[in-house]
């Protein structure tokens, strides 16, 4: 067993040869490397699969032995500082390693087809493999210095992948926004690491925890300074895991390719902040103020993420805000001290959200058959609707992911979220009410996504409808009586796909074959009878097996991964066997002095489950009543039933709904607030600094230089070589100085 653990040090470096070989190949043999570009997907998947198998094997060993293993070697040693590197294998490492590799393999297989059209296919796989290396290095890190090193590598990969399509201004701005926002948290993390080293004299986790706890219990350290250091450490997690108020970068990160959203911004990279807090929880738990602060920021994030999700039109942004909210649940569990529940929900949410993001990619893929390769249109849910008959398999997979995220039994997220909600009642009734209410809101906005995407008819054209000119809540589709004019003037240019010198209009009887750059968009045709003349367009189509297979595997995880944490011993005190997750977490729970062997009566569990599921069903019911399409036979319209019925209080409710809708759609105006309060202030300060530097500092130097120049020019004419001229000038200065001296003496 010891021999097996020693080989675990190679885990972070198994996938490293792929980006190195791709880089060397592009540098030395660019033509051959690009010609065989799809070959590189196989070693990427193969090497990550090896890491996955090894991680599962180590987890099984840990379940059987309940041990923690670490291997260390010295990097630099002097009298004052001893810096060591190594790897740590414990339950947290095992869980994150399996999560990274399983989701990573599915995303790589998915990406092979999804990114096939892209000219930068090789660059994409190089970035992805290097990201996997960095993330595996992070979760196996032995001390804080090593964590910070891989922490920055993960951030760099995230920056590169968000801005993968850097020629797009929106993608370029998004990666810069993510970089700057994360630098705020990373700088705090660095200061916290240095502060802890100053207090304890160690970077290694076990020594750090022991010394820190000893100093706290014996009151031998300044408690205010300790609290500040702990908060600075937590600030790194706030930025990386998109917690309030540094959450603003994550929705914009959806500018990257959809596989990036599934791997990095739903299941893996955003889990780095959760990992950091979980790794340092023995340190935080002895500082009640920090634990309360973690829970407070988390509950704000839970509610804010859900509130900002329900009015988004972009399908990926809706899922991004959902990710923010669910990460808030996980952080809330850590702040409450529910270590097991936090890691359980981290696992279940990762697989469910990865499934939803891959499903959204399949939907976007199908929508490109209509609106072309345009993210503003192919990701816009108000242009969707009625996709059920075109992408039935994707619809089933997507619906299962939504049901899991809503907490519907027996899907995975039900077991983990229900555990967090139960623990929240024990921690704070106020927090519990907010968490339960947000669970209903989660069901609402997730089913809103489903109804807008799959129900009704295909909304090739969309315009707002609310009975008022400025309404933004009600939606109406198709074209009414003016269909022919709209077709000729507006829709035809909108729905024409351009590709080099060729174009294929979905309304023409004749279509051109489109190459791989738009994924063979030409398909069969259907007829729209709402126009004066018959017109044809190619309809959305189901994705191929390479895209559907990873989604199928993630569906299986979504259905059955919750079984690892089902507390069988909770139902019967006679049952002594723990669930798989509890067995794995025994070393960590022992380190936290927690006992997870307590059981509850079965009817208490059922009562709590009925309550949480009822909240979820209530949210689904509200979403169905507001967004279920209602057909009008008189005008051939599909009206989303958003309080469309007239009533005496219609105007009043319109105003309230529109205010809430606009607040949510505009992201709570937080981006505008940051733009005014931070960006504009910094811009003004830089302008003032620039003025001071150019006019004052440079001005003084320029005046001295100009004065010296003119004095020199004047003096050179005095120096004629005559002694009499020098004596005359000398006497002139003497008389002036003598006059000044006598003047001051007289008036003194």
N, C-alpha and C positions, 0 to 999 in steps of 0.2 A: 504493500500500500504506500509506504514511504517512497518507494521507487517510482510509483505512478505519479505521485504529487510532484516529484522533482521535474518531470517532463512538462508540467503545467506552465512553466516559465516561457514556453514557446507559444502559448496561446495568442498573445497580441501580435506576434510576428509571422504567423502562418500565412495571412492574407497579404502581407507586405510585398512579396515578389511581383504580384500582378501590376500595381501602379509603377513599380520600378522598371519592369520589362516593357510595359507600354511606353513609358517615357524614353527608354533607350531605343526601342524600335522606331518610334516617331522621329528620333534624332538621327539615327544612323541609316535606317531603311524605311523611310516614310511611305514610299509607294507600296511596298510589299505589306507593311503593317496595316495600311488603310484598306488594301485589297482583301486581306484576311481578317477584317475587323470583327466579324461576328464570332470568330474562333475564341476571342478573349472572354466571352461570356462563360464558356465552359470552365476554365480554370478558376474564375472568380467564384462560381457556384461550388465547384469541387472543394477548393481550399476552405471556404466558409463552412461547408458541410463537414469537413474533418474536424474543425473547431467545435461544431455543434455536437458531434458524436462524443468527442472528448469531454465536453462540458456536461453532457448528460451522464456520462460514466462517473465523473467526479461527484455529481449530485447524488447519484445512487450510493456511492461510497460514503458520502456525508450523512445520508439518511440512516445508513446502517451503523455508522460509528459515532456520529454526533461530534465531529472533531473540527478543529480549525488548523490549517497548515500555512506556514509562511516560510519563505526562503529568501535570504538576504545576502547581498555582497556589498563590500565597501566601495565607494566611488572616490571620495576624497577625505583625508584625515589630516587634521593639524591640532594644535593645542586647544583651540577654542571651538572648533567645529568639526563634527564627524557626520558626513553625509552618506547615507546608504540608499541603495536601490534594491528592489526585490519584487516579489509578488505575494499576494495574500489570497488564499482560497478559503472562503467561509460561506455561509448560506447566502448572504447578499451577493457575493461575487457569482455564485452558481446560478442564482435566479436571473441576474442581469445578463450573464453570458448566454444562457439558453434563450432568453428573450431576444437579444441582439442577433444571434445567429439564425434562429428560426424565422423571425420576421425578415431578416436580411436576405436569406435564401429566396424566400417567396418574392421579395421585391426585385431581386436580381433577375429571376426567371421572367417576371412580369415586364421588367424594363427591356429585356432582349427584344421583345416585339414592340413595345410601346415607343422605344427610342430608335427603332430601326431606321426610320426616315431621316433622322437627324444627322447632319454632317459631322457633329462633334460626338458621335457615338463612343469612340474610344476614350475621349476626355471624360465623358460621363462615367464610364466604368472605372477609370483610374481614380477619379474623385471618390466614387462609392467604396471602392476597396480600401482606399486610404482612410476614409471615414470609419469603416469597420475596424481597421487596425487601431485607430486612435481611441475608439470607444471601448474596445476590448482592453487596451492598455489602461484606460481610466478605471474600469471596474476591478482590475486586478492590482491596482496600485497599492504599494506597501505603506507609503507615508504621504504627508501633505504636499511636499515638494514634487513628488512624482505625480500626484493628482493634478497639481496646477500645470505641470508640463503637458500632460495629455488633455487637460481641460482646454488649454489654448489651442491645441491641435484640432480638437473637436470643433471649436469655434471657427477656426480657419476653414475647415472643410465645409461647415455650414455656410459661411460667407461665400465660398466658391460655388456651392451648389444652388444657393438662392439666386445668385447672379449668373447662373449657367448660361442663360440667354442674355448676355450682358449688352447686346446691341439694342435691346428693348429698354427705353428709358425707365419704364416702371420697374423692371427687374433690377436695373442698376441702382435705382433709388432704394429699392427694398433691401438689397444686400448691404448697402451703406447704412440704412436705418438699423438693421439687425446688428451690424458691427458696432456702431456707436452705442446703442442701447446696452449691448452685452459688455462693452468696455466699462460702463459704469459699475455693473456688478462685479466684473473681474478685478477691477482696481480695489474695490472693497474687500474681495476675497484675498487678494495679495496682502493688504494691510492686516487683515485678520490672522493670516498665517504667520506673519512676522510678529504680531502682538502675542500670539500663543507661544511662539518660540521664545520670546523675551520672558514670558511668565514661567514656562515649564522647562525650557532648554532642550526640547526634543520635538522632532517632526513625526516620529513613529506613533501610530495610533494607540497601541496598548500602553506604552510608557506615558504618552500624553494624557490619556484618560486617568491613569492611576495618580500621576502627579497632580493633575488638575483637581481631581476629586479630593485628594488629601489637603491641598491648599484651601479649597472651598470649605470643607468640613472643619478645618482648624482655624479658619478666619485669618489666614496668613497672606492674603492678597487683597488688593483694592477691588471691592465688588463692582464698583462702577466701571472700572477699566476692564474687568473680566466680561461684564455684560456688553460693553462696547465691542470688544473683540469678537464675542459670539455673534453679535448682530452683523458685524462686517463679514463674517463667514457666511451667514445666512443671506446676505445681500447678493452673493454670487449665485445662490440657488434661486433667488427672486428673479434675476435676469434670465438665467438659463432655462428655467421652467415656466417662464412667462407668468409670473405672479404680479398682482397689482402692486405698484403702479408701473412696473417695467414690462407689462404685457403687450405693449403696442406694436412690437416688432413682429409677433407671430402671425397675425392675419396678413400682413404684407409679404411674409415669407412664402405665401402661396403662389407668388410669381414664378417660383421654380417649377420644374417638371413635376407632374403628379406623383411618380414614384418617390421623389424626394420628400414630398409632403407625407407620404405613407410611412417612410422609414425614419426620417429625421424628426419631423415636426409633429408626429403623432405617437410614435412608439419608442423611439430610441434617444435622440439627442435631448429632447425636452425632459426625458427621464434622468438626465445627468444631475439636474438640480435636486430631484427627489433622492437620487443615490447619495449625493453629498450630505443631505440632511439625515438620511438613514444611517450613513456611515458615522456621522458625528453625533448621533442621538444620545450616546452615553455622556457626552459633554454638555449638550443642551438640557438634558433632563434634570441636572442639578441646579439650573438657573430658571426658576419658575417664570420670571418676567419674559425670558426669551421663548419659552414654550407657549405662553399666552399670546405673545406677539405673533408667533408662527400661526397659531390657530386663528387669530384675528385677521391677519392678512389673507389667510386661506379662505375664510368664510366670505370675505369681501370679493375675492377672486371667483369663488363659486357662483355668487349671485350676479356679479357684473358680467362674467363670461356668458352666462345663460341669457341675461337681459339684452346683451348686444347681439346675440345670435339670431333672435327670432324675426328680425326685419331685413337680414342680409339677402341680397339677390344672387350673389355669387355662391355656387354650391360649395366650393372649397373654403371660402371664408366662413360660411356657416359651420362647417366641420371644424375649422380652426378655432372659432370661439367656443365650440363645444369642447375641444381639447383643453382650452384654458380653464373652463369650468370644471372638467373632470380632474385635471391636475390639481385644482383647488381642493377637491374632495380628498385626494391622496395626501396633500400637504396638511389638510385639516386633521386627518387621522394621525399623522406624525405629531402635530402640535398637541393633540389630545393624549398622546402616549400610546395609541393603538398601532403598535409597530406591525403586527401581523395583518391587521385589516388594510393598512396602507400598502404593503407589498402585494397583498392579494388583489386589491383593486388595480394596482399598477400592472399586474399580469393580465387580468381579464380585459381591462380597458385597452391595453396595447394591441391585443389581437382583434378586438372588435373595431377599434378605430382604424387600424391598418386595413381591415376588410372594407370599411366605409370609404376610405380614401382610394383604394384600388377600384372599388365600385364606381366612385365618382369619375375616375379616369376612364373607365369603360363607357360611362355615360357621355363624357366629353368627346371621347373617340367617336361615338355614334352621332353626336350632334354636329360634328364637323362635316358630316355628309350633307348637311343643309346650309349651315352658315359659313362654312369654310374654316380655314385655320386661323380663327380669331378668338382669343381668350375672352374678350369682352362679350362675345355672343355665345360661344360654345359652352361657357360656364355659367351663363345667366339662366337662372331657373324660370324666370318669367317667359323665356322663349321656349321652354320645355313643356311637358304635359303630354299625356297619352303615349308615353314610351313603353307601356306594358306590352303591347303587341309587337313591338319591334325588338326589344331587348328583354325577353321574359326571364332568362337565366340570371342576368345581372339584377333584375328587379327582385328575384327571390333572395339572392345573396345580400343585396342591399337592405332589404326588409328585415332579414334576420339580424344583421348588424345593428339596425335601428332598434329592434325589439330588445336586443341585449343591452344596448346603452340606456334604454328607458327603464331597465330593471324588471323585465318581464320574465317570470320563471318558465322553464328551468335553465334559461340561457346564462352565460357566464357572469355577466355584470350584476345579475340579480343577487347572487350570493355575496359578492364583495361589497356592493353599495349598501345592501341591507345591513351588513355588519357595521359599516361606518355610521349609518343613520341610527342604529341602536346604541352605539357607543356615544354618539353626540347627545342623546338624552341624559346620559349619566354625567356628561361633562358640563353642559350648559343648556337649559331649556330654550334660551333665545337662539343659540347657535343651531339647536336641533330644529326649531321651527323654520329657520332660514334654509337649512339643508334640505328639509322635507319639501318645502315650497319650491325650492330649485329643482328637486327631483321631478315635480309635476311640470315645471317650466321646461325641463329637458325633454320630457315626453312631448310637450307641445311643439317646440321648435324642430325637433327631429321628425315628427310626423308632418309638420309643415313642409319640410324638405321632400319627404316622400310624396305627399299629395301634389305639390307643385311639379314634381318631376315626372311622376308616372300616371297620375289620374287625368281624366278629361281628354281633350284632343291636343294635338301638337300645335303649340302656339307659335307659328312661324312669324307672326306679327303680333305686337303687343302694344296696348296703350292704356294709360291709367284711367280709371273711372271711379268717381265718388259722388257724382251729382254736383260737383263744384269744379272750378277750373284748377284749383290748386290741390286737389285731392291726390293722395299718394297711396292709399291703403287698398282700394278696390281695383280689381284687374278685370279686363275684358279682352277677349281674343277673337281672332278672325276679323273680317273687314266690313261686314254690313253691306249697304247698298252701293257704296263707292269703291267696291272691290277692284274694278277694272282700272280706275284712275290710280289707286294706290299701288296696284301691281306695276303699272307702267312707270310711275314717277318715283316711287320710294322702294318698293320691295325688290324690283328687278336688279337695281344696282347693289342693294344690300345682300341679296342672295346669289350673287355671281361670284364664283370662285376663280381667282386668278392664279395662274401658275406659269411663270416665265412668259412666253409669248402665246400661250394657249389659255383658253378659259372655258369653263363648263357651267352653264346656267342651269339651275335645277328646274327652270320653267320652260326650257327649250325642248322640242321634240327630239332634237339631235343633241347628243352629248359626246364630249371627247373623253378618251380614256385618260385618267389622271394617274401620274406615276406615284411612287412610294412616298413622295414628300407630303402628300395629303392622304396617305394610307388607302389608296384605291377606293375613292369615294363614290365612284359610279356604281349604282345598284339598280334594282328593278324600280318600276315607276307606279305611282298611283295618281288618280285624277282628282282635281278639286273642281267641284261643280258650282262654286260660288261666283265664278266669273262669267263674263259674257261669252268668252271663247274658252275652249278646253285648254288647260295648261298642265304640264307635267313637272314633277320634281322627284328626285331620288330621296328615298326615305332613310331614316336611321337604321342601323343594322347591328346585329349582335357581334361582339368581339370574338376573335378566334380562340382556339383552345389554349394557346400559350398565355393569353391574358386570363382566361377563365380558370385554368388549373390552380394558380396560386390563390385565387379567390376561394376556390373549393376547399383547399387545405385550411385556409383561415376560417372558413365557415365551420369546419370540423373542430378547430380550436375554440371557436365561439360557442359551439354547442356543448363541448365536453370539458374544457379546461377548468370550469368551475368545480369539477369533481375533486380536484386536489385540495380544496379548502372547505368542503362540506363537513361541518363538525358533527360527525356521527356520535362522538362521545357526549355531545351536548344533550342528546335525547335520552340517554340512559346512563346512570352513574355506574352500572355494572360493566359497561364497555370501557376497557382500559386502553385500547389502541387509539392513537391519535391519527388525525388525517395526515396526508402526505406533507402538506405545507407546514404544519406544526412540528412534525418530525424533523423536517429540514431546518426549521428556525430555532430548534432547541438551544444550540450554542449562543445565538444572539439574544434570545429571551433570557437565558441564564446570565449573560453579561449585563442585561438591563434589570435583573432581579425581578422578572415578571413570571407569573405562573399562568399558563393558558389551559390548565386542566380542569377548570371549573366548568360545570355543566348547568344547563337551564332546562326547565321542564318543557316538554314538546309543545304544549299548547301556548306557552309564552312565545316560542319561536314562530308558531303559526299565526298568532295574533299580530306580532310585529310585521311578519311578512304580508299579511292581508292589508295592514295599514299602508305599507310602502307601495304595494302593488296597486291599491285603490287610488293612491295619489297619481301614479303613472297613468292609469286608465282614465282618470279625470282629465289629465293633460291631453291625452289622445282624443278624448271626446270633444274637448274644446277646439282642438286643431281641426277635427273632422267637421265640426259645425261651421267653422269660419272659412275653411279652404276646400271643402268638398265641392266639386264643380256642379252647378245647377244649369240645366239645359233649357234654353228658351226657343221654342219651335217657331215663334213668329219672326225672329230676326236671325235665326241660325247662329246664336251666340252661346259662348260658354262663359258664364259669369261665376267667378269664385265667390262663394256665398259669405262674403266678409261683411256681415251685418247689412246686407243689401236691401232688406225689407224696410219699407218706410214706416215711420212712427212719429209720435209727437216729440220725442226727445232725440230725433235723428241728428239735428244740427249740433246739439250739445255733445253727443257721443262722437260725432265726426271730429269735432275739435280735439277732444281728449285723445282719441285713437290716433289722429294724425300727429299730435305732439309727441306721443309715446313712440310712434313709428319713426318719425324723423329723428328723434333722439337716438333710438337704437340703430337706425340705418347710418347715421353719421358718427357711429362708434362712441356715443356719449360725449361727443365734442372734445374728447381728450387729446386727439391729434391736433386740433385747432388750439387747444389750451397750451400744449407743449410748444407749438409753433410760435405762439405769441409770447408766452412767458419765458421760454428758454431760447429758442432759435433766434427770435427777433432781438431779445436782450443781448445775447452773445454777439449777434451781428452788429448791434449798436456799439457794444464795447470794443469790438475789433475796429470799427470805423473810428471811434474816439482814440484808440491806441495808435492806429495808423496816422491819424492827424497829428497827435502829439509827437510821434516819431519823426514824421516828415517835416513838420513845421517848427517844432521846438528843438528837439535834439539835433536833427540835421541842420536846422536854421542856425543854431549857435555855432556848429562846426563850419558852416558855410560863411557866416559873418566873420569868424576868425580868419578863415582862409582868404576871403576877399580883402579884409583889412591888411593882412600881411602882404598880399599882392600889391596893393596900392602904396603901402609904406615902402616896400622894396623898390617899386617903380620910382617913387619920389626921391629916395635916398641915392639911387644910382646916379642921378644927375648932380647931386652935391659932391660926390667923390670925383673931383676933377684933377686930383694930383697936386694941388697947391696947398702949402702949409698955412699960408695966410687965410685961406678959406676955412680950413679946419679950425684954426684958432678963433676966427670970428664966430663960427657956429658954436664952439665950446663956450666962449664968453656969453653968447646969447642965452644958452641954457643955464649958465651959472647965475646970470642976472634974474632970470625967471624964477629959479628955485630960491634965490635970496629974497626976492620980492614976496613970494608965498610965505617964506619963513618969518619975515618981519611982519607981514600982515597978520598971521596967526598969533605971534607974540604980542602985538599991540592990542588986539581985541580979546585976548585971553584975560 
